[in-house]
Amino acid sequence: MPLEKVVMQAEEFRLIKEHVAAFAGLVLEEGTQRGLATKLLPRLEELRLRNFTDYYCYLKFSPGRDAEWRRLVPLLTNNETYFFRESSQLSVLAQEVLPALKEAKLAAGERSIRILSAGCSSGEEVYTLAMLLLESGCFSWDWDVRITGLDIDERVLDAARQGVYTERSFWATEPHLVQRYLKRHGDKFVVRPMLRKWTGFTQGNLLDLASVAGERFDIIICRNVLIYFGDDNVKRVLDNFGALQPPGGYLFLGHSESLARTQASYLPLRFPGAIIYRKRG
């Protein structure tokens, strides 16, 4: 049968759906079966597989499954983002959290800050955070600052490391910040070294976070990522975040995401237009 006529059966969708949830935490909603099949047909053709059962077996058992996951994940998620997304939260970060964090650090005799951007996609959020820290004036040259971007998709991480963006990435950014922190090359913009010195990127899965295990993050930002996860995996991710943060650490989620039903380890802090969370203790 020609591949374009291969139909994903309900049982095949169930198997792939459950495997994706177990491995990456992502929830494939009912009603997406046909769209998923369309996205996966080119993979069947390239791998010379006959049907979606064969694809499921390949994804689960083949020696090439790790490479296939790297191809599959971008088909399942929306990586669209831009600089200074959800500005009300960023204002709280700049005006409330960073000054309070600096004061607490100095009181403890520390001059370091660690921030994790979980689900960082192509890096816009990471470089935005670096801009905010530089603009805040809270952390001068003698501070040890590190902003880590983490994502499961190695393809978007490669783009983040390159730090090259088009003009549409800056529609929510003040023009003077673009001029200060990026250099124009034709119709592209490249991040300047002052942003790169504080930033780095690593591949990782939010369900285990092995690639950042042992680190302690003062701030974790994970916005518009958990909407793709089921409740059990949301709790698992939040437990993982809690293990990476000291008492008093800050957690930022997207506007449509909440800890109300899943996590008691964090205390909500309410500001005009934004809710953030602080680890208890």
Secondary structure by P-SEA (a helix, b strand, c coil): cccccccccaaaaaaaaaaaaaaccccccccaaaaaaaaaaaaaaaaccccaaaaaaaaccccaaaaaaaaccccccccccccccaaaaaaaaacccaaaaaaaaaaacccbbbbbbccccccaaaaaaaaaaaaacccccccbbbbbbbbccaaaaaaaaaccccccccccccaaaaaacccccccbbbbccccccccbbbbbbcccccccccccccbbbbccccccccaaaaaaaaaaaaaaccccbbbbbccccccccccccbbbbbcccbbbbbbcc
